[in-house]
Amino acid sequence: MAREEDDEGAARWAVRLDAGPISATQERELEAWLASDERREGALLRARAALEYLNRGRALSGAFHEEDVPRRLNRRSMIGSLMAAGAAACVGVLMLFPRERRIDTEVGEIRQMPLEDGSVATLNTASKLSVQMKERERLVRLEGGEAWFRVAPDKTRPFVVQAGEVRVQAIGTAFSVRRRDEGTDVLVTEGTVEAWVVGREGDRKIITAGSRGLVEQGVPIAVATAPEEIDRALAWRSGQLSLDGETLDYAVAELNRYNRQKLIVDDPALGRQQLVGYFYTGEPENFAKTVAWMIGAEVIEDGDTIRIARK
């Protein structure tokens, strides 16, 4: 009975996702539905593959015109068809016709998106991602920003993230990739990944759970074990910035990634002040006021800027 309910729920979500972008409320509903049972990611994968198969079949036959069918009837018949479709055949069709999917986030936006293979990608602020499911590879291109991935196991199709010339490969694990000016940060929270730079494939490095690697051109990949540091670095997934001795300058640079109203530190000596605490990434004014109280400074708001200055 539970399996039937999951399949029906997955079919409904597949139809809803196929209709176009979903609202923030619907995203939260989908996340809650997926989180309540680990089997539901696979059910949604099968349903979306089946829907792709049905859509292609109708398009090729020329027999389907959505505008000729009442919306309610169309949704009911589509859900019924999805429940009856063969998942194996549908996945085969997807492999023959891999489709690229783009996911972008605005400044301050954090979005979690289920992928067609059952994996989940969580994008940080101002990030750009494209995903293509191929027959022998699951290819993700991180064009900018940062993303955390929980990868569905599939030994026949490695999960590969491209970040410029950097490659990060996993089969079933959880890790994040962030593009920086000085290189690419790779943080592993579960399992193991392999990282390298194109043209230097002989210098591949294994990065295990609780470790981070900095991958950049021209130098060996640096790997360090730092589980607590990784947990703090990934606090953005819950909308927070975690500080444990980092400078005010560092905190301001991080928070400015999330907000159009920018923080400015007037005094270099203030910028070197070390901070400890958790702050919400979307509340620059509250951050400035709290920090000013902590270090004996003042806050000056001026339109799109918030200055932290000496009294």
N, C-alpha and C positions, 0 to 999 in steps of 0.2 A: 504493500500500500504506500509506504514512504517513497519507494522508487517511482511509482506512478505519479505521486504528487510532485516530486522533484522534476520529472520529465515534463509535466504539464506547466509547472512554474517556469522552467527553462524555455519552453516553447513560447510562453507569453512574453518573457523578457527578450527573446530573440526577435520576435515580431516588433516589439517596442523599439529596440535598438536599430532595427533595419529601417524604421520609419523616419529616422533622422536624429539629430542631437537631442539628448534627454536633459531635463532640468536638473538643477542642483539637488532638489528634493528627491527626484527619481534616482539620481546617482547614489544618494545616501540609502535609499530603499534597496537598491541593487546590492550595495556593499553589505548591508545587514542580511539580506537573503543569502548571499554567497558565504558569509561568515558563519551562519548558523549550522552549516553542514559541509564538510570538506568535499563531499561527493558532488556538490552542486556546480562546481567549476567545470567538471567533466560533462555534466548534463547540459550546461549552457553551451559548451563547445560543440557537443553533438547537435544541439538544436540549431545553432547558427550555421553549422556545416550543412544540415538538412535544408535550411531555408535558402542557402546559397544554391544548392542543387535544384530546388523547386523553382527559384527565380530564373535560373539559367534555362531550365527545361521549358518554362513558359515563354521566355524570350526567344528561344530558338524555334519553337513551334509557331510563334506568332499568334497564339490562341489566347493570350492573357492581356487584357486591357483594364488596369485597375480602375480607371475612371468610369467604366461601365458597370462596376459592382458596388453596391452600398458598402460603406466603410465597415459597419458592424458585421455584416455577412462575410465580408472579405477577411476580417480578423478571425472570426470563428472558423471559417473553412481553412484558413492558413494554419491555425493552431492544430486543427484536426489532422491536416496533412503532415505537419511536422511530427506529431505523435506517432504517425505510421511510417515515416520515412526510414530507410535503412542507413544507420550512421556510417558504416564502413564505406558504402558507395559514395556517400556525400563527401567524406574526407578525401576520397580518391579524386573527386572532381576538384576540390579546393587545391590539391597538390598539382593538378594539371594546369590550373588557371590561378597561380598565386596572385593575390591582390595586395597592393601596397596601401597601408592605412596610415594616415597622418594624425598625430596628436600634438597640439600646441597649447601652452598655457600663457595667460596674460601675467603682467606684473602683479605679484601678490596672490596669484591663484595657485592652489595645490590640488591636483586631480588624480584620482585613482581609477584606472581603466582595466577591465578584464580583457585579455587577448584571446584570440581564437583557439589557441592550443591549451587553454586552461591556466596559462601564466597570468600574472598581474603586474602592471607597470604603474608606479606612483611617480608623477612628475612634480618637480619643484617649480618655483616661480620662474616665469619667462623662459621656458624650456621648449625645445622643438624636437620631435621624435617621429620617425617613420618605421613601420613594421611590415615585414614581408615574410609570410610563411611559405617556404619552399619545400620541395620533396625531400631533400637531404639536409636542409639547414633552416633554422629560424633566424632571420636576419633583422637586426634592429640598428637603425642609424640615429645616433644622438647628435643632432646638428648644433645644439647649443643648450646650456643649462645643466640640469642634473636630474637623474631619475633613479629610483630604487626598484629592483625587480625581484619578484618571487617566481621562480622558474618551475614550471611543471616538468617532471622527469620525462625524458624521451631519449633513450640511448642512440636511436637511429637518426636523430636530428639535433645536433648541438645548437645551443642558443648563443648567438654571437652578437656582441654589441660593437659597433664601429663608432669611434669618436675621433674624427680626423684620420690620422695614420695609426691610431691606437686600436688594438683589437682585444676584447675580453670575451672569453669563451667559457660557458658553463653547460651542464646537462640538467641538473636539478639542484638548485641552490637558491640563496637569496643574497643580493649584493647591490651596491649602488655605484654609479659612474657619474663623475662631475667633471665637466670641461673647464679648465682654468687657463689663463694666459701662459703660465709657466709649465703646464702639463695637464695630465688627466689623473684625477684621484679615483682610486678603486677601493671601496670598503666592503668587506665580506662579513655578513652576519650569520650565514649558515652555509655549510658545505665548502666547496672548493672551486676556484676559478683559475684560469690560465690567462696571462696577459702578455702581450708583445707589441712591438712596433713593426709596421710593414717595412720590409727590407732588412729587418734584423730578427727574423724568425728563430735563429739559433740562440737568441738571448731571451727565450720565453721564461717566465717566472710563474710559479705556483703560489697563489695567495689563499690561505686557509681562513676558516671562520675565526673572527676576533682579530684579524690582521688588516692592515691597509697598505696599499702600494701607490707610489707616485711614478707614473709612466710618462716619460718625456723623451724628446729626440736627443740623440747624441750622448746620452749617459746611461749607465746600467740602471735597471729598475730597482728602486729602493723599497724594501718591504719591512714593515715593523709590526710587532704584536702590540695591540693597544685596545682591548675590548671596551674599556670604559670610555676612552676617547671616541671610539666609533659610535657608541650609544649616544653620546652628547652631540656628535656631528650629525646624527640622523634625527635629532629632536625636531627638525623642520617638518617631519611627517605629521606631527601633532600641532603644528603652528607655533613652535617655540624655538628660541635661541638659548642654548645652554652654555654658560661661561664658567670657567674654572681657572682663573688666572690670566685669561686673555686680556689684551689691552682694549682701551676705549676705542682707539682707531680701528682695531679689528672688528669690534662689535658694530661700529657705525657702518663700516664697509659691508658687513653681512646684512644688516637691517635695511640698508639702502637698496638691496636687491629686491626687496619685497614691497617697497612703497614709492609712490610718485612724489610725496613730500620728503625731501632729503634732509638728513642730519649732517651738520657741519661742526667740527671741533676747531675753535679759533686758536687755541694755544697748543703747540707741540707737546709741552710738558703735561697738559691734561690728557692728550691723546695717548701718552705712555702709561697712564694710570691703569692698574690691573683691576679686573672686576670678577665677581663671583655671583652667580644667581641664574634664574630662569626668567626670560622675558618673552612676551608675545611678539612675533615678527610683524604683525599688522598694527601695532600700537606705538609708533615712533615717539609721539608726544609723551605718553606715559613713561616710556623708557628714558627719555631725556630728563623728565622731572625727577624720576627715581635716582638716576645716576648723579644728577646735579646735587641732590640732597646727600648722596653718599660721599661725594668728593669735594663738597663745598663750592660748587660752581653755580651759575645761573643759566636760565633758559630764555632765549629771545626768539620768538616766532615772527617770521617775516614772509608771508605768502606761502610759497612752495618750499621754504627752508625752515629748519629748526636749528638754531645755533646753541651750542654748549660753550659757554665762555666763563672766564674768571670773573668773580664779583668785583 
